[in-house]
Amino acid sequence: MDEIWERAVETALEGQTDNLAVRALTLDGAVKCIQGRISGGLEFLVEAGLESLRDLDLSNNRIQYIEDLAPLAKLRLVSLDLYECPVTRVKDYRASVFGLISSLKYLDKMDAEENERPESDDDEEEEEGGGGGGSWEW
């Protein structure tokens, strides 16, 4: 089971020389053919040293249980997409995932209040620039 995730992650990272610099990863449909629980697989993302990963797309995978997402809490994800995963039908799915992954700002392109993610929010650096505009003193 884990080797399927491992291969999927390696394929998605192909051409990346530095895992520490990876900010976005798409594993859309990576383990579509697998039945049941996959919790061991997501652990590989943590073990792969993807500390800078902020956006993760796990759409179209057979993720069924909120607890399968637990390894992702060790990453500093800002955005997670789980479209078409069975887990999206779990009662209180959104609240549970936001509760599990404390760094998460967007789930399925929406924030905790179900506001859509603005396109301009792709780069965190633009947010809270810290002063920049000078002060107006009269």
N, CA, C and O atoms as a MOPAC input file, in Angstrom:
PM7 MOZYME 1SCF
protein

 N      0.83300 1    -1.19900 1     0.00000 1
 C      0.00000 1     0.00000 1     0.00000 1
 C      0.87300 1     1.25700 1     0.00000 1
 O      0.67300 1     2.16200 1    -0.81000 1
 N      1.84500 1     1.30000 1     0.92100 1
 C      2.68500 1     2.49100 1     1.01400 1
 C      3.46900 1     2.75400 1    -0.26400 1
 O      3.69000 1     3.90300 1    -0.64800 1
 N      3.88900 1     1.66400 1    -0.92400 1
 C      4.69400 1     1.87000 1    -2.13000 1
 C      3.89600 1     2.55500 1    -3.23300 1
 O      4.47300 1     3.22400 1    -4.09000 1
 N      2.56800 1     2.39500 1    -3.21900 1
 C      1.74200 1     3.08500 1    -4.21400 1
 C      1.81600 1     4.58600 1    -3.96700 1
 O      1.98800 1     5.36800 1    -4.90200 1
 N      1.68400 1     4.98600 1    -2.69900 1
 C      1.81400 1     6.41500 1    -2.35900 1
 C      3.22000 1     6.91100 1    -2.65500 1
 O      3.41100 1     8.00900 1    -3.18000 1
 N      4.20000 1     6.08600 1    -2.31100 1
 C      5.58700 1     6.48700 1    -2.52500 1
 C      5.83600 1     6.76900 1    -4.00700 1
 O      6.42800 1     7.78500 1    -4.37200 1
 N      5.36500 1     5.84000 1    -4.85700 1
 C      5.52500 1     6.04000 1    -6.30300 1
 C      4.78200 1     7.28000 1    -6.77200 1
 O      5.29200 1     8.04500 1    -7.59000 1
 N      3.56500 1     7.47800 1    -6.24800 1
 C      2.76400 1     8.63400 1    -6.66000 1
 C      3.46000 1     9.94100 1    -6.28800 1
 O      3.49400 1    10.88400 1    -7.07900 1
 N      4.01200 1     9.98600 1    -5.08300 1
 C      4.71100 1    11.19900 1    -4.63800 1
 C      5.97100 1    11.41400 1    -5.46500 1
 O      6.26300 1    12.53600 1    -5.88000 1
 N      6.71500 1    10.34200 1    -5.70500 1
 C      7.93800 1    10.46400 1    -6.50400 1
 C      7.62400 1    10.94900 1    -7.91300 1
 O      8.34200 1    11.78300 1    -8.46500 1
 N      6.54700 1    10.42400 1    -8.49000 1
 C      6.14200 1    10.85600 1    -9.82700 1
 C      5.76100 1    12.33300 1    -9.81900 1
 O      6.14500 1    13.08800 1   -10.71300 1
 N      5.00300 1    12.73700 1    -8.79900 1
 C      4.57300 1    14.13600 1    -8.70300 1
 C      5.75000 1    15.07600 1    -8.49400 1
 O      5.70900 1    16.23200 1    -8.91400 1
 N      6.80000 1    14.57900 1    -7.84500 1
 C      7.96900 1    15.41600 1    -7.55000 1
 C      9.03300 1    15.33400 1    -8.63300 1
 O     10.08300 1    15.96700 1    -8.51900 1
 N      8.77600 1    14.57200 1    -9.67000 1
 C      9.77800 1    14.36200 1   -10.70400 1
 C     10.32900 1    15.69300 1   -11.19900 1
 O      9.57800 1    16.62800 1   -11.48100 1
 N     11.62500 1    15.75900 1   -11.29700 1
 C     12.23900 1    16.99100 1   -11.75800 1
 C     12.55100 1    17.95300 1   -10.61700 1
 O     13.30900 1    18.90600 1   -10.80200 1
 N     11.98100 1    17.71700 1    -9.45300 1
 C     12.27200 1    18.56600 1    -8.29100 1
 C     13.55800 1    18.04000 1    -7.66000 1
 O     13.65300 1    16.85800 1    -7.32800 1
 N     14.53400 1    18.90900 1    -7.49700 1
 C     15.78400 1    18.44300 1    -6.91100 1
 C     15.79900 1    18.62800 1    -5.40600 1
 O     16.54500 1    17.94900 1    -4.70000 1
 N     14.98200 1    19.54200 1    -4.91500 1
 C     15.01500 1    19.84800 1    -3.48800 1
 C     13.61900 1    19.74300 1    -2.89300 1
 O     12.79200 1    20.63600 1    -3.07700 1
 N     13.35600 1    18.65600 1    -2.17900 1
 C     12.03000 1    18.45900 1    -1.57700 1
 C     11.67400 1    19.57700 1    -0.61200 1
 O     10.49800 1    19.87900 1    -0.41000 1
 N     12.69500 1    20.19500 1    -0.01300 1
 C     12.42700 1    21.25500 1     0.95700 1
 C     11.82100 1    22.48600 1     0.29600 1
 O     11.21900 1    23.31600 1     0.97600 1
 N     11.96900 1    22.61500 1    -1.01300 1
 C     11.47900 1    23.80600 1    -1.71200 1
 C     10.09300 1    23.61000 1    -2.32700 1
 O      9.51900 1    24.55400 1    -2.86800 1
 N      9.55600 1    22.40200 1    -2.24900 1
 C      8.27100 1    22.11100 1    -2.87900 1
 C      7.15100 1    22.79100 1    -2.10300 1
 O      6.99400 1    22.57800 1    -0.90100 1
 N      6.36400 1    23.62400 1    -2.81600 1
 C      5.27300 1    24.34200 1    -2.15400 1
 C      3.89500 1    23.78900 1    -2.52100 1
 O      2.94100 1    23.95500 1    -1.76100 1
 N      3.78300 1    23.13300 1    -3.68000 1
 C      2.48800 1    22.60900 1    -4.11800 1
 C      2.68000 1    21.20500 1    -4.68100 1
 O      3.66800 1    20.92900 1    -5.36100 1
 N      1.73100 1    20.32400 1    -4.39200 1
 C      1.82600 1    18.94300 1    -4.84300 1
 C      0.43700 1    18.46300 1    -5.23100 1
 O     -0.51600 1    18.61200 1    -4.46700 1
 N      0.32600 1    17.88500 1    -6.42300 1
 C     -0.95800 1    17.35200 1    -6.87900 1
 C     -0.86400 1    15.84100 1    -6.96400 1
 O     -0.07100 1    15.29600 1    -7.73300 1
 N     -1.67800 1    15.17400 1    -6.17000 1
 C     -1.75500 1    13.70900 1    -6.19700 1
 C     -3.17600 1    13.30500 1    -6.55400 1
 O     -3.73400 1    12.37300 1    -5.97500 1
 N     -3.75000 1    14.01400 1    -7.51000 1
 C     -5.11600 1    13.78400 1    -7.95900 1
 C     -5.24700 1    12.36600 1    -8.51100 1
 O     -4.60500 1    12.01300 1    -9.50000 1
 N     -6.08000 1    11.56300 1    -7.86600 1
 C     -6.31600 1    10.20200 1    -8.35300 1
 C     -5.14900 1     9.25100 1    -8.18700 1
 O     -5.11100 1     8.20900 1    -8.84100 1
 N     -4.19900 1     9.58100 1    -7.33000 1
 C     -2.97500 1     8.78400 1    -7.21100 1
 C     -3.24900 1     7.35400 1    -6.76100 1
 O     -2.60500 1     6.42200 1    -7.24300 1
 N     -4.18300 1     7.17200 1    -5.85600 1
 C     -4.45600 1     5.81700 1    -5.36800 1
 C     -5.92800 1     5.47600 1    -5.55400 1
 O     -6.56200 1     4.86700 1    -4.69300 1
 N     -6.43900 1     5.88000 1    -6.67900 1
 C     -7.85100 1     5.69100 1    -7.00500 1
 C     -8.26300 1     4.22100 1    -6.95100 1
 O     -9.39600 1     3.90900 1    -6.58200 1
 N     -7.36700 1     3.33100 1    -7.31000 1
 C     -7.73100 1     1.92200 1    -7.45700 1
 C     -7.69200 1     1.15400 1    -6.14000 1
 O     -7.98200 1    -0.04200 1    -6.11800 1
 N     -7.34400 1     1.81000 1    -5.06000 1
 C     -7.19400 1     1.10700 1    -3.78000 1
 C     -8.46300 1     1.20900 1    -2.95500 1
 O     -9.06500 1     2.27900 1    -2.86100 1
 N     -8.86700 1     0.11200 1    -2.36300 1
 C    -10.03700 1     0.09900 1    -1.47100 1
 C     -9.58300 1     0.30500 1    -0.02900 1
 O     -8.44800 1    -0.01000 1     0.32900 1
 N    -10.47800 1     0.83300 1     0.78300 1
 C    -10.22800 1     0.84100 1     2.22200 1
 C     -9.32900 1     1.95600 1     2.71500 1
 O     -9.23800 1     3.02000 1     2.10100 1
 N     -8.67400 1     1.70300 1     3.81800 1
 C     -7.90700 1     2.72900 1     4.52100 1
 C     -6.55100 1     2.95700 1     3.87600 1
 O     -5.94400 1     2.03300 1     3.33400 1
 N     -6.09200 1     4.17700 1     3.93900 1
 C     -4.81600 1     4.51100 1     3.30300 1
 C     -3.88700 1     5.23400 1     4.25300 1
 O     -2.90900 1     5.83800 1     3.81200 1
 N     -4.16600 1     5.19100 1     5.55100 1
 C     -3.46100 1     6.09500 1     6.47100 1
 C     -1.93900 1     5.99600 1     6.38700 1
 O     -1.24700 1     7.00000 1     6.56100 1
 N     -1.41000 1     4.80500 1     6.12600 1
 C      0.04000 1     4.67500 1     6.03900 1
 C      0.63800 1     5.49700 1     4.91800 1
 O      1.78300 1     5.93900 1     5.01200 1
 N     -0.12200 1     5.70500 1     3.86500 1
 C      0.41100 1     6.38000 1     2.69000 1
 C      0.72700 1     7.84700 1     2.88800 1
 O      1.76900 1     8.32700 1     2.44100 1
 N     -0.16100 1     8.55700 1     3.55100 1
 C      0.05900 1     9.98900 1     3.72200 1
 C      1.24000 1    10.27400 1     4.64100 1
 O      1.82500 1    11.35500 1     4.59300 1
 N      1.58300 1     9.31200 1     5.46900 1
 C      2.76100 1     9.43000 1     6.33000 1
 C      4.00300 1     9.66200 1     5.47400 1
 O      4.94800 1    10.32800 1     5.89800 1
 N      3.98800 1     9.10200 1     4.26400 1
 C      5.14500 1     9.23500 1     3.36900 1
 C      5.41200 1    10.69100 1     3.00100 1
 O      6.56300 1    11.08100 1     2.80500 1
 N      4.35400 1    11.49500 1     2.90800 1
 C      4.54700 1    12.91300 1     2.58700 1
 C      5.36600 1    13.59700 1     3.67700 1
 O      6.19500 1    14.46200 1     3.39400 1
 N      5.12700 1    13.20400 1     4.91000 1
 C      5.87900 1    13.76900 1     6.03100 1
 C      7.32100 1    13.26300 1     5.97500 1
 O      8.26900 1    14.03500 1     6.12300 1
 N      7.47100 1    11.95100 1     5.75800 1
 C      8.80100 1    11.34900 1     5.71400 1
 C      9.63200 1    11.84700 1     4.53300 1
 O     10.86200 1    11.82300 1     4.58200 1
 N      8.96400 1    12.29700 1     3.48000 1
 C      9.68300 1    12.77100 1     2.28700 1
 C     10.33200 1    14.13200 1     2.53300 1
 O     11.05500 1    14.63900 1     1.67500 1
 N     10.08000 1    14.71900 1     3.69300 1
 C     10.72800 1    15.98500 1     4.03500 1
 C     10.14500 1    17.17800 1     3.30100 1
 O     10.87100 1    18.10200 1     2.93600 1
 N      8.83500 1    17.16300 1     3.08200 1
 C      8.19700 1    18.26300 1     2.33700 1
 C      7.76900 1    19.37700 1     3.29700 1
 O      6.59300 1    19.73200 1     3.37000 1
 N      8.74800 1    19.92200 1     4.03000 1
 C      8.42900 1    20.93400 1     5.03700 1
 C      7.84100 1    22.21400 1     4.46500 1
 O      7.08800 1    22.91400 1     5.14400 1
 N      8.18100 1    22.52100 1     3.22300 1
 C      7.68700 1    23.77700 1     2.64000 1
 C      6.36800 1    23.60600 1     1.89300 1
 O      5.84200 1    24.56900 1     1.33600 1
 N      5.83100 1    22.38900 1     1.87800 1
 C      4.58900 1    22.11900 1     1.15500 1
 C      3.43800 1    22.93000 1     1.75600 1
 O      3.17300 1    22.84300 1     2.95500 1
 N      2.76100 1    23.71200 1     0.92600 1
 C      1.65000 1    24.53300 1     1.39400 1
 C      0.32500 1    24.14200 1     0.74800 1
 O     -0.72300 1    24.22600 1     1.38800 1
 N      0.36300 1    23.71500 1    -0.51700 1
 C     -0.85100 1    23.36100 1    -1.25500 1
 C     -0.79200 1    21.88900 1    -1.63900 1
 O      0.14700 1    21.44600 1    -2.30000 1
 N     -1.80100 1    21.13900 1    -1.21700 1
 C     -1.83400 1    19.71000 1    -1.51700 1
 C     -3.18400 1    19.35200 1    -2.12500 1
 O     -4.23300 1    19.65100 1    -1.55400 1
 N     -3.14500 1    18.71400 1    -3.27800 1
 C     -4.36600 1    18.28300 1    -3.96800 1
 C     -4.43800 1    16.76000 1    -3.92100 1
 O     -3.65600 1    16.07000 1    -4.57400 1
 N     -5.38000 1    16.25000 1    -3.14700 1
 C     -5.58800 1    14.80400 1    -3.03100 1
 C     -6.93800 1    14.39200 1    -3.62300 1
 O     -7.50500 1    13.37000 1    -3.23600 1
 N     -7.44400 1    15.18700 1    -4.55400 1
 C     -8.74100 1    14.90200 1    -5.17100 1
 C     -8.75400 1    13.51900 1    -5.81500 1
 O     -7.71800 1    12.99000 1    -6.21600 1
 N     -9.95700 1    12.94900 1    -5.90100 1
 C    -10.16500 1    11.67900 1    -6.60500 1
 C     -9.37600 1    10.51000 1    -6.02800 1
 O     -8.99900 1     9.59700 1    -6.76300 1
 N     -9.12400 1    10.52700 1    -4.73300 1
 C     -8.48000 1     9.39700 1    -4.06600 1
 C     -9.48600 1     8.74200 1    -3.12600 1
 O    -10.51200 1     9.33100 1    -2.78500 1
 N     -9.18100 1     7.53100 1    -2.71900 1
 C    -10.12200 1     6.80400 1    -1.85800 1
 C     -9.84500 1     7.07400 1    -0.38500 1
 O     -9.65300 1     6.14600 1     0.40100 1
 N     -9.82600 1     8.31100 1    -0.03100 1
 C     -9.65100 1     8.69400 1     1.36700 1
 C    -11.04400 1     8.69400 1     1.98900 1
 O    -11.90300 1     9.48400 1     1.59600 1
 N    -11.26700 1     7.80400 1     2.96200 1
 C    -12.60700 1     7.61400 1     3.50000 1
 C    -12.79800 1     8.18700 1     4.89300 1
 O    -13.91600 1     8.54000 1     5.27000 1
 N    -11.72600 1     8.28300 1     5.66000 1
 C    -11.86700 1     8.63800 1     7.06700 1
 C    -11.04800 1     9.87800 1     7.40300 1
 O     -9.93700 1    10.06000 1     6.90500 1
 N    -11.61600 1    10.72900 1     8.25800 1
 C    -10.90600 1    11.93400 1     8.70000 1
 C     -9.55300 1    11.55400 1     9.29900 1
 O     -8.55300 1    12.22800 1     9.05100 1
 N     -9.51900 1    10.47800 1    10.08700 1
 C     -8.25900 1    10.10100 1    10.74600 1
 C     -7.16800 1     9.70200 1     9.75000 1
 O     -5.98600 1     9.72800 1    10.09200 1
 N     -7.55100 1     9.33200 1     8.52000 1
 C     -6.54500 1     9.04400 1     7.49300 1
 C     -5.72900 1    10.28600 1     7.15100 1
 O     -4.61700 1    10.18500 1     6.63200 1
 N     -6.28500 1    11.45100 1     7.44300 1
 C     -5.61100 1    12.71800 1     7.12700 1
 C     -4.68100 1    13.17100 1     8.25000 1
 O     -3.98200 1    14.17500 1     8.10900 1
 N     -4.67000 1    12.44100 1     9.35800 1
 C     -3.89200 1    12.85000 1    10.53800 1
 C     -2.41800 1    13.16300 1    10.24500 1
 O     -1.90000 1    14.13500 1    10.79500 1
 N     -1.71400 1    12.38300 1     9.40000 1
 C     -0.30800 1    12.70900 1     9.14200 1
 C     -0.11400 1    14.11500 1     8.56800 1
 O      0.94400 1    14.71900 1     8.74700 1
 N     -1.13600 1    14.63400 1     7.87900 1
 C     -1.01800 1    15.95700 1     7.26400 1
 C     -0.92400 1    17.06400 1     8.31200 1
 O     -0.48500 1    18.17200 1     8.00300 1
 N     -1.33000 1    16.77600 1     9.54000 1
 C     -1.25200 1    17.77600 1    10.60700 1
 C      0.20600 1    18.12700 1    10.91700 1
 O      0.48600 1    19.18000 1    11.48900 1
 N      1.12900 1    17.24200 1    10.53900 1
 C      2.55700 1    17.49500 1    10.78700 1
 C      3.14800 1    18.45100 1     9.75700 1
 O      4.22900 1    19.00400 1     9.96300 1
 N      2.44100 1    18.64100 1     8.65400 1
 C      2.89400 1    19.58100 1     7.62300 1
 C      2.27200 1    20.94200 1     7.91500 1
 O      1.34800 1    21.04700 1     8.72200 1
 N      2.77500 1    21.97500 1     7.26100 1
 C      2.20600 1    23.31400 1     7.47000 1
 C      1.35100 1    23.70800 1     6.25900 1
 O      1.56400 1    24.74600 1     5.63300 1
 N      0.38700 1    22.85200 1     5.95600 1
 C     -0.46100 1    23.07100 1     4.78000 1
 C     -1.32700 1    24.30600 1     4.96100 1
 O     -1.84400 1    24.56900 1     6.04700 1
 N     -1.47600 1    25.06100 1     3.87800 1
 C     -2.37500 1    26.20800 1     3.85600 1
 C     -3.64200 1    25.83100 1     3.10100 1
 O     -4.73300 1    26.29300 1     3.43300 1
 N     -3.48800 1    24.98400 1     2.07600 1
 C     -4.61300 1    24.62400 1     1.22900 1
 C     -4.61500 1    23.12200 1     0.96300 1
 O     -3.58000 1    22.53700 1     0.64200 1
 N     -5.79200 1    22.50200 1     1.10000 1
 C     -5.94900 1    21.06800 1     0.86100 1
 C     -7.20300 1    20.85200 1     0.02600 1
 O     -8.26900 1    21.37100 1     0.35500 1
 N     -7.07600 1    20.09100 1    -1.04800 1
 C     -8.23400 1    19.76100 1    -1.88900 1
 C     -8.51100 1    18.26700 1    -1.79600 1
 O     -7.62300 1    17.44000 1    -2.00400 1
 N     -9.75800 1    17.93800 1    -1.48000 1
 C    -10.18200 1    16.54100 1    -1.35000 1
 C    -11.43300 1    16.26300 1    -2.17700 1
 O    -12.22700 1    15.38600 1    -1.83800 1
 N    -11.60800 1    17.02500 1    -3.27900 1
 C    -12.77300 1    16.82200 1    -4.14300 1
 C    -12.89400 1    15.35500 1    -4.53300 1
 O    -11.89200 1    14.68800 1    -4.79000 1
 N    -14.12900 1    14.85700 1    -4.57600 1
 C    -14.42000 1    13.50100 1    -5.05100 1
 C    -13.81800 1    12.40500 1    -4.18400 1
 O    -13.73900 1    11.25900 1    -4.62700 1
 N    -13.39200 1    12.71400 1    -2.96800 1
 C    -12.94700 1    11.67500 1    -2.03700 1
 C    -14.13300 1    11.30700 1    -1.14600 1
 O    -14.91300 1    12.18200 1    -0.77200 1
 N    -14.28000 1    10.03100 1    -0.80100 1
 C    -15.39900 1     9.63200 1     0.05700 1
 C    -15.44800 1    10.39100 1     1.38900 1
 O    -16.52500 1    10.57000 1     1.95800 1
 N    -14.30600 1    10.82900 1     1.88100 1
 C    -14.25900 1    11.52800 1     3.16900 1
 C    -15.10400 1    12.81100 1     3.16800 1
 O    -15.53500 1    13.27300 1     4.22400 1
 N    -15.33500 1    13.37700 1     1.99200 1
 C    -16.11000 1    14.62800 1     1.92300 1
 C    -17.57300 1    14.41300 1     2.31100 1
 O    -18.30300 1    15.37800 1     2.53700 1
 N    -18.00200 1    13.15300 1     2.38800 1
 C    -19.39100 1    12.86300 1     2.76800 1
 C    -19.54100 1    12.57200 1     4.26300 1
 O    -20.64500 1    12.32200 1     4.74600 1
 N    -18.42400 1    12.60800 1     4.98600 1
 C    -18.46500 1    12.37800 1     6.43600 1
 C    -19.15500 1    13.56100 1     7.11000 1
 O    -18.96500 1    14.71000 1     6.71100 1
 N    -19.96600 1    13.26600 1     8.14500 1
 C    -20.65400 1    14.32900 1     8.87900 1
 C    -19.62700 1    15.29200 1     9.48100 1
 O    -18.62000 1    14.86700 1    10.04800 1
 N    -19.89900 1    16.59600 1     9.34700 1
 C    -18.99900 1    17.64400 1     9.85900 1
 C    -17.59000 1    17.54400 1     9.27500 1
 O    -16.61000 1    17.87200 1     9.94500 1
 N    -17.49500 1    17.10100 1     8.05100 1
 C    -16.20400 1    16.91700 1     7.37100 1
 C    -15.33700 1    18.16700 1     7.41700 1
 O    -14.17400 1    18.10500 1     7.81700 1
 N    -15.90200 1    19.30900 1     7.00600 1
 C    -15.09200 1    20.52500 1     6.93100 1
 C    -14.55800 1    20.93300 1     8.30900 1
 O    -13.36900 1    21.20800 1     8.46400 1
 N    -15.43300 1    20.96900 1     9.28800 1
 C    -15.02100 1    21.36800 1    10.64000 1
 C    -13.97000 1    20.40200 1    11.18700 1
 O    -13.01900 1    20.81800 1    11.85000 1
 N    -14.14700 1    19.12300 1    10.90700 1
 C    -13.20700 1    18.11600 1    11.40500 1
 C    -11.82500 1    18.29800 1    10.78800 1
 O    -10.81700 1    18.22500 1    11.49100 1
 N    -11.77000 1    18.53500 1     9.47800 1
 C    -10.48000 1    18.68500 1     8.81200 1
 C     -9.78600 1    19.97800 1     9.27500 1
 O     -8.58300 1    19.97700 1     9.53800 1
 N    -10.54000 1    21.06900 1     9.37400 1
 C     -9.94200 1    22.31100 1     9.87600 1
 C     -9.44700 1    22.12900 1    11.31500 1
 O     -8.42000 1    22.69200 1    11.69500 1
 N    -10.17800 1    21.34200 1    12.11400 1
 C     -9.76600 1    21.07500 1    13.49100 1
 C     -8.51300 1    20.21900 1    13.57000 1
 O     -7.69700 1    20.38200 1    14.47700 1
 N     -8.36300 1    19.30700 1    12.61800 1
 C     -7.23800 1    18.37900 1    12.60400 1
 C     -5.94100 1    19.04800 1    12.14100 1
 O     -4.87600 1    18.81200 1    12.71000 1
 N     -6.04300 1    19.88500 1    11.10500 1
 C     -4.85400 1    20.50600 1    10.50700 1
 C     -4.89200 1    21.99000 1    10.84500 1
 O     -5.52800 1    22.78000 1    10.14800 1
 N     -4.20900 1    22.35800 1    11.91500 1
 C     -4.33900 1    23.71600 1    12.46100 1
 C     -3.82800 1    24.81200 1    11.51900 1
 O     -4.29600 1    25.94900 1    11.59000 1
 N     -2.88300 1    24.48900 1    10.64700 1
 C     -2.32700 1    25.50700 1     9.74700 1
 C     -3.22600 1    25.78400 1     8.54400 1
 O     -2.99900 1    26.74600 1     7.81100 1
 N     -4.24400 1    24.95000 1     8.33600 1
 C     -5.06000 1    25.00200 1     7.12500 1
 C     -5.91600 1    26.26600 1     7.05400 1
 O     -6.62500 1    26.60700 1     8.00000 1
 N     -5.83400 1    26.95900 1     5.90500 1
 C     -6.67900 1    28.12700 1     5.67100 1
 C     -7.78600 1    27.81900 1     4.67400 1
 O     -8.87000 1    28.40000 1     4.73800 1
 N     -7.50500 1    26.89000 1     3.74100 1
 C     -8.46900 1    26.58400 1     2.68000 1
 C     -8.64100 1    25.08700 1     2.51500 1
 O     -7.66700 1    24.33900 1     2.43900 1
 N     -9.89200 1    24.66100 1     2.46000 1
 C    -10.23400 1    23.27100 1     2.19700 1
 C    -11.15800 1    23.25600 1     0.99000 1
 O    -12.21600 1    23.88300 1     1.00300 1
 N    -10.75500 1    22.53800 1    -0.05300 1
 C    -11.53500 1    22.50600 1    -1.30100 1
 C    -11.80900 1    23.92800 1    -1.79800 1
 O    -12.92600 1    24.26100 1    -2.19100 1
 N    -10.77100 1    24.74700 1    -1.77100 1
 C    -10.78400 1    26.13800 1    -2.29600 1
 C    -11.68700 1    27.09300 1    -1.49600 1
 O    -12.02800 1    28.17200 1    -1.98000 1
 N    -12.07400 1    26.69500 1    -0.26600 1
 C    -12.91200 1    27.56500 1     0.56500 1
 C    -12.30700 1    27.65000 1     1.96600 1
 O    -11.70000 1    26.69200 1     2.44600 1
 N    -12.47500 1    28.80400 1     2.62000 1
 C    -11.97800 1    28.92400 1     3.97800 1
 C    -12.98500 1    28.31600 1     4.95800 1
 O    -14.00400 1    27.76500 1     4.54300 1
 N    -12.69800 1    28.41800 1     6.24600 1
 C    -13.54500 1    27.77700 1     7.26200 1
 C    -14.96400 1    28.32800 1     7.25300 1
 O    -15.90500 1    27.63200 1     7.63600 1
 N    -15.12300 1    29.58200 1     6.81600 1
 C    -16.46900 1    30.18100 1     6.73900 1
 C    -17.11600 1    29.95200 1     5.37800 1
 O    -18.16000 1    30.52700 1     5.07100 1
 N    -16.48400 1    29.10700 1     4.56700 1
 C    -16.96900 1    28.76700 1     3.22500 1
 C    -16.94800 1    29.95300 1     2.26400 1
 O    -17.78600 1    30.05300 1     1.36800 1
 N    -15.98500 1    30.84500 1     2.45900 1
 C    -15.71800 1    31.89800 1     1.47900 1
 C    -14.70200 1    31.33900 1     0.49400 1
 O    -13.77200 1    30.63300 1     0.88300 1
 N    -14.88600 1    31.66100 1    -0.79300 1
 C    -13.95700 1    31.14200 1    -1.79000 1
 C    -12.58300 1    31.74500 1    -1.62800 1
 O    -12.43500 1    32.90500 1    -1.24000 1
 N    -11.57000 1    30.93600 1    -1.93100 1
 C    -10.18900 1    31.40600 1    -1.86400 1
 C     -9.95700 1    32.42800 1    -2.96900 1
 O    -10.18800 1    32.13300 1    -4.14200 1
 N     -9.50300 1    33.63000 1    -2.60800 1
 C     -9.22200 1    34.61800 1    -3.65700 1
 C     -8.00200 1    34.20400 1    -4.47600 1
 O     -7.04300 1    33.65200 1    -3.93700 1
 N     -8.04500 1    34.46800 1    -5.75000 1
 C     -6.92800 1    34.09700 1    -6.62300 1
 C     -5.62400 1    34.73000 1    -6.15600 1
 O     -4.55800 1    34.12700 1    -6.27900 1
 N     -5.70900 1    35.94400 1    -5.62200 1
 C     -4.50600 1    36.68200 1    -5.22900 1
 C     -3.84800 1    36.09300 1    -3.98700 1
 O     -2.74100 1    36.49500 1    -3.62900 1
 N     -4.51400 1    35.14200 1    -3.32100 1
 C     -3.98100 1    34.59700 1    -2.08400 1
 C     -3.00900 1    33.45100 1    -2.32100 1
 O     -2.60200 1    32.77500 1    -1.37700 1
 N     -2.63900 1    33.23100 1    -3.56300 1
 C     -1.71500 1    32.15100 1    -3.85300 1
 C     -0.34700 1    32.39200 1    -3.24200 1
 O      0.34000 1    31.44100 1    -2.86900 1
 N      0.05900 1    33.65700 1    -3.13300 1
 C      1.35300 1    33.97800 1    -2.54300 1
 C      1.17800 1    34.61900 1    -1.19000 1
 O      0.68800 1    35.74200 1    -1.07300 1
 N      1.58200 1    33.89800 1    -0.17500 1
 C      1.44800 1    34.40700 1     1.18200 1
 C      2.29700 1    35.64900 1     1.40800 1
 O      1.94300 1    36.51700 1     2.20500 1
 N      3.42400 1    35.72800 1     0.69600 1
 C      4.35700 1    36.82300 1     0.93400 1
 C      3.70900 1    38.19400 1     0.76700 1
 O      4.09700 1    39.15700 1     1.42900 1
 N      2.70700 1    38.27700 1    -0.13400 1
 C      2.05700 1    39.56400 1    -0.37200 1
 C      1.22800 1    39.99400 1     0.82900 1
 O      1.02100 1    41.18700 1     1.05500 1
 N      0.75600 1    39.02000 1     1.59800 1
 C     -0.03500 1    39.31200 1     2.78200 1
 C      0.83200 1    39.91800 1     3.85800 1
 O      2.01300 1    39.58800 1     3.96300 1
 N      0.27500 1    40.78300 1     4.64400 1
 C      0.94300 1    41.35000 1     5.79800 1
 C      2.37900 1    41.71600 1     5.48000 1
 O      3.31000 1    41.16100 1     6.06300 1
 N      2.56000 1    42.64200 1     4.56200 1
 C      3.89300 1    43.06600 1     4.14300 1
 C      4.66800 1    43.74700 1     5.25500 1
 O      5.88800 1    43.87500 1     5.15800 1
 N      3.99900 1    44.18500 1     6.30000 1
 C      4.69000 1    44.76400 1     7.44200 1
 C      5.13600 1    46.19000 1     7.21800 1
 O      6.32800 1    46.43900 1     7.03700 1
 N      4.22600 1    47.11700 1     7.22400 1
 C      4.60500 1    48.53400 1     7.17800 1
 C      4.67100 1    49.08100 1     5.78200 1
 O      3.77300 1    49.82800 1     5.39300 1
 N      5.64400 1    48.76700 1     5.02800 1
 C      5.86900 1    49.12400 1     3.63300 1
 C      5.44100 1    50.47400 1     3.11600 1
 O      6.24400 1    51.12300 1     2.44600 1
 N      4.21500 1    50.95600 1     3.37700 1
 C      3.72400 1    52.14000 1     2.69100 1
 C      4.11000 1    53.47700 1     3.29400 1
 O      3.62000 1    54.50700 1     2.83100 1
 N      4.94600 1    53.50700 1     4.28200 1
 C      5.32800 1    54.76400 1     4.90500 1
 C      4.19500 1    55.30000 1     5.76200 1
 O      3.05400 1    54.86300 1     5.61300 1
 N      4.47800 1    56.21900 1     6.64100 1
 C      3.42500 1    56.75500 1     7.51500 1
 C      3.13000 1    58.19500 1     7.13600 1
 O      4.00900 1    58.93800 1     6.70000 1
 N      1.87500 1    58.56700 1     7.31200 1
 C      1.44600 1    59.92300 1     6.98900 1
 C      1.41000 1    60.75000 1     8.26500 1
 O      0.58700 1    60.51300 1     9.14900 1
 N      2.29600 1    61.70500 1     8.35000 1
 C      2.28000 1    62.58400 1     9.52800 1
 C      2.06200 1    63.99600 1     9.06400 1
 O      2.70000 1    64.44700 1     8.11300 1
 N      1.15500 1    64.71000 1     9.73300 1
 C      0.85800 1    66.07900 1     9.33000 1
 C      1.42000 1    67.05600 1    10.31600 1
 O      1.26800 1    68.26600 1    10.14200 1

